[in-house]
Amino acid sequence: MTTTPTVSAAMQSLDPQVVAAFTTLHAAVQACVDADNAQAKKGADEAHDKYDAMCVHDAENDFRARGQAIIDRMWASYTSLQQGYQDKLRPHENVGPRLHRVYTDTWVTVAAAVDPIIADVQQRQQQEHWTGGGAADYMKQLPVQLSALNEFRQYAAVAGAGVETPAMIQQGVFTYEITMLSNAARTIQGYAGTDTGNTYYQRCAWAGSTLSQCVTLFENTLMTGSGSWKPVLGDHVRQMTSSSVTTATVLTGDTWPKATKNTDVSHLPAGTDTKYTGPTGLGNLGTQTPVTDRGDSPGVRVDDVGDSGGGGSW
C-alpha cells in the first residue's frame, strides 16, 4: 500500500532552537575573543620591547591591529551567518507545521474514514447465509466496490504525502541549521580553551575559518538543497507526477464503478498497487554532521610585526 511519512504530531516551528543555537555559538565566539585578548597583552608587550626602539611606528599597535583584523573577519562571518538565517530561512519557520496540520487534520482524517468501510466490505464478502439471484448480484458488486475503495484510500494517502513530505523536508532544513550551529559552537568552544603557545589571535583565526565554512554550507548547501534536501524533493516530485498517480486503474470515468454481467472479476484490479513511497533519505534530513575546519591561518606572532604586511615603516 501507499505509504506516507509519519512524524510526531508535535511538529512545530524550530526557530526557538535556532535562536538558542546562535546564542550558544555567540558565547563560544566571544570566549575566543576574550582568551585571545587576554593572551595578546603578553604579545603586545613583547612587540613593544623588541621593536619600538627601532621603528618609526608603534610595533605594539601594529601587533594589535593585526589581531583586530582577525577578530573583525571572524565577527563578519558570524554576522553573515546570522543575517542569512534571518533573511532567507526564518521567514519560512511556520511552513512545515502548517503543512503538517493539513496532513493530520485533513488527509489522515479522510483516509481513516475509509478504513472501516473497506473492512466492512471485506467482511461482507465472507457471508454465506444469503443465497439466490439477488445475493449473487450483490456479491458481484463487492469486489468492484472494494477495488474502488482501495484506490480511493491510496489517493488519500498520496494527497497526504503531497503536504507531509514537503513539511518534513522543511523541518529537515531547520534541523540542519541547528546541527550546523551546534557543531560549530562546540568546535569553537574547544578553540577557546586551547593553549596556542606563542601564536596570538589563533583562536579567533580558527573560529573565523569555522564560521566562514558555515556560511558556505548555508549558502551553497542548505539554501540550494545541493547534496541535502534537493534529491529528496526531486524523488517526491517524480512520484507525485508518475503515471501510477496520474492514471487511475479503477476510478476511471465520472461514476463509481459497478459490476455488470460482463464484468470479469478475475481480472479486476485490486486498487492496492503502491502509488507513492516516502523518498529515500527523507528520515535522514537534518541529521548530517557538517564538517567544520579550523583552517590554516597562522594567527599572529611577534616576529610577524616587522613584515611589510603590518603597514609599519621599518
C-alpha positions in Angstrom: 0.0 0.0 0.0 1.0 3.6 -0.5 3.0 4.9 2.5 3.0 8.4 3.8 5.8 9.7 6.1 4.8 9.7 9.8 6.2 12.3 12.2 5.2 13.4 15.6 2.0 15.4 15.9 4.1 17.9 17.9 5.9 19.1 14.7 6.4 22.8 15.4 8.5 25.8 14.5 12.2 25.1 15.2 13.0 28.8 15.3 13.4 29.0 19.1 16.0 26.2 18.8 17.9 28.0 16.1 17.9 31.2 18.2 19.3 29.2 21.2 21.9 27.7 18.9 23.0 31.1 17.8 23.2 32.3 21.4 25.4 29.4 22.3 27.6 30.0 19.2 27.9 33.7 20.0 29.1 32.8 23.5 31.7 30.4 22.1 33.0 33.1 19.7 33.2 35.7 22.5 35.1 33.2 24.6 37.7 33.1 21.8 37.9 36.8 21.7 38.3 37.1 25.5 41.0 34.4 25.5 42.9 35.9 22.6 42.7 39.4 24.0 43.9 38.2 27.4 46.9 36.4 25.8 47.6 39.3 23.5 48.7 41.5 26.4 51.8 39.4 26.6 52.4 39.6 22.8 51.9 43.3 22.7 54.5 43.8 25.5 56.9 41.6 23.6 56.4 43.6 20.4 56.9 46.8 22.3 60.1 45.7 23.9 61.5 44.1 20.8 60.7 46.6 18.1 59.7 50.0 19.4 63.2 51.3 19.8 63.9 50.5 16.2 60.8 51.7 14.4 59.1 54.9 13.4 55.7 53.3 14.0 54.5 51.7 17.2 55.1 47.9 17.0 52.6 47.3 19.8 49.8 49.0 17.8 50.8 47.1 14.7 50.6 43.8 16.6 47.1 44.6 18.0 45.9 45.8 14.6 46.8 42.5 13.0 44.9 40.7 15.8 41.9 43.0 15.5 41.7 42.4 11.8 41.4 38.6 12.5 38.7 39.3 15.1 36.8 41.6 12.7 36.8 39.0 9.9 35.6 36.4 12.4 32.7 38.6 13.5 31.9 39.4 9.9 31.4 35.7 9.2 29.2 35.3 12.3 27.1 38.3 11.3 26.8 36.9 7.7 25.7 33.6 9.1 23.1 35.1 11.4 21.8 37.5 8.7 21.5 34.7 6.2 19.2 32.9 8.6 17.2 36.0 9.4 16.7 37.0 5.8 16.4 33.7 3.9 15.3 30.9 6.3 13.5 32.4 9.3 10.6 33.8 7.2 9.6 30.2 6.5 9.7 28.9 10.0 6.0 28.1 10.1 5.7 26.4 6.7 6.4 22.9 7.9 4.0 23.0 10.9 1.2 24.4 8.7 1.6 21.7 6.1 1.7 19.1 8.8 -1.6 20.3 10.2 -3.2 20.0 6.7 -1.9 16.4 6.6 -3.2 15.4 10.0 -6.4 17.4 10.1 -7.5 16.6 6.5 -5.9 13.7 4.8 -5.2 11.5 7.7 -8.8 12.0 8.7 -10.1 11.2 5.2 -8.0 8.0 5.0 -9.1 6.9 8.4 -12.8 7.4 7.5 -12.4 5.0 4.5 -10.7 2.2 6.5 -13.8 1.0 8.3 -15.8 1.0 5.1 -13.1 -1.2 3.5 -13.2 -3.5 6.5 -17.0 -3.8 6.2 -16.9 -4.7 2.6 -14.2 -7.3 3.2 -16.4 -8.8 5.9 -19.5 -8.9 3.7 -17.5 -10.8 1.1 -17.4 -13.7 3.6 -21.1 -14.0 4.1 -22.7 -17.4 3.2 -26.2 -17.2 4.7 -27.8 -15.3 1.8 -28.1 -17.2 -1.5 -30.1 -16.8 -4.7 -30.1 -14.5 -7.6 -30.2 -11.3 -5.6 -27.4 -12.4 -3.4 -25.3 -13.3 -6.5 -25.8 -9.9 -8.0 -25.0 -8.2 -4.7 -21.9 -10.3 -4.1 -20.7 -9.4 -7.7 -20.6 -5.8 -6.7 -18.4 -6.2 -3.7 -15.1 -6.9 -5.4 -15.7 -3.8 -7.7 -16.5 -1.6 -4.7 -13.6 -2.9 -2.7 -11.2 -2.1 -5.5 -12.6 1.4 -5.9 -12.4 2.0 -2.1 -8.8 0.7 -2.0 -7.7 3.0 -4.8 -9.6 5.9 -3.2 -7.7 5.2 0.0 -4.5 5.2 -1.9 -5.2 8.6 -3.4 -6.0 10.0 0.1 -2.6 8.7 1.2 -0.9 10.3 -1.9 -2.6 13.6 -1.1 -1.4 13.4 2.4 2.2 12.8 1.2 1.8 15.8 -1.0 1.8 18.0 2.0 3.6 15.9 4.7 6.7 15.2 2.7 7.4 18.9 2.0 6.7 19.6 5.6 9.3 17.1 6.6 11.8 18.5 4.1 11.3 21.9 5.5 11.7 20.6 9.0 14.9 18.9 7.9 16.3 22.2 6.6 15.8 23.9 10.0 17.2 20.8 11.8 20.3 21.0 9.5 20.7 24.6 10.5 20.6 23.7 14.2 23.0 20.8 13.7 25.5 23.1 11.9 25.3 25.8 14.5 25.6 23.4 17.4 28.6 21.6 15.9 30.3 24.9 15.2 29.6 26.1 18.8 31.2 23.0 20.3 34.2 23.2 18.0 34.8 26.9 18.6 34.4 26.5 22.4 37.2 23.9 22.1 39.3 26.5 20.4 38.7 29.0 23.2 40.2 26.5 25.7 43.2 25.6 23.5 46.7 26.8 24.5 48.2 28.3 21.4 51.7 29.0 22.9 53.4 32.0 21.3 50.9 32.3 18.5 48.4 35.0 19.2 44.8 35.5 18.0 44.9 31.9 16.8 41.6 31.0 18.5 39.8 33.7 16.6 41.5 32.8 13.4 40.3 29.2 13.8 36.8 30.4 14.8 36.7 32.6 11.7 37.6 29.7 9.5 34.8 27.5 11.0 32.3 30.3 10.7 33.2 31.0 7.2 32.7 27.4 6.3 29.3 27.5 8.0 28.4 30.5 5.8 29.4 28.5 2.7 27.4 25.5 3.9 24.4 27.7 4.5 24.5 29.4 1.1 25.7 26.6 -1.2 24.1 23.6 0.5 21.2 24.5 2.8 19.7 27.2 0.6 20.2 25.4 -2.7 19.5 21.9 -1.5 22.6 20.6 -3.2 23.6 17.4 -1.5 20.9 17.7 1.1 17.2 18.1 0.5 17.1 18.7 -3.2 17.4 15.0 -4.2 14.7 14.1 -1.7 12.4 16.7 -3.1 13.1 15.6 -6.7 12.2 12.0 -5.7 9.0 13.3 -4.2 8.0 15.3 -7.3 8.8 12.4 -9.6 6.5 10.1 -7.6 3.7 12.7 -7.3 3.7 13.1 -11.1 4.2 9.5 -12.0 1.6 7.6 -14.2 0.6 5.5 -11.1 -0.7 8.7 -9.6 -2.0 10.5 -12.7 -3.6 7.4 -14.3 -6.2 5.6 -12.2 -6.7 1.9 -12.6 -10.1 1.6 -11.0 -11.6 5.1 -10.5 -11.9 5.9 -14.2 -14.7 8.0 -15.7 -17.1 10.1 -13.7 -19.1 7.5 -12.0 -18.5 5.0 -9.2 -17.5 1.7 -10.8 -20.2 -1.1 -10.8 -20.1 -4.7 -11.7 -22.2 -5.9 -14.6 -22.9 -9.2 -16.1 -19.9 -8.6 -18.4 -17.5 -7.8 -15.6 -14.6 -10.3 -15.3 -13.9 -10.1 -11.6 -10.9 -12.4 -12.0 -9.0 -9.6 -13.8 -10.4 -6.7 -11.8 -7.5 -4.6 -10.4 -7.4 -4.6 -6.7 -6.7 -0.9 -6.4 -3.9 -1.6 -3.9 -0.9 -1.1 -6.2 1.5 1.3 -4.4 1.3 4.8 -5.9 3.8 6.6 -3.6 6.6 5.6 -1.2 8.4 8.1 1.0 11.6 9.3 -0.7 14.9 7.7 0.2 16.8 9.9 2.7 13.7 11.7 4.0 14.2 10.4 7.5 17.9 11.4 7.5 17.4 15.1 6.6 19.0 17.3 9.2 21.0 14.5 10.8 24.1 15.2 8.7 27.1 16.5 10.6 28.6 19.3 8.6 32.4 19.4 8.8 33.8 22.4 10.5 37.5 23.0 10.0 39.9 25.4 11.7 41.6 26.3 8.5 45.3 27.1 8.1 45.6 30.7 9.4 48.8 31.2 11.2 47.4 33.7 13.7 49.8 36.5 14.7 53.4 36.1 16.0 55.6 38.8 17.4 58.1 38.1 14.7 55.4 38.9 12.1 55.1 42.5 13.2 58.2 43.6 11.3 56.8 42.2 8.0 55.6 44.6 5.3 52.1 43.3 5.7 51.8 45.1 9.0 51.7 48.5 7.5 54.6 49.9 9.5 57.9 51.5 8.4 61.0 49.6 9.4 
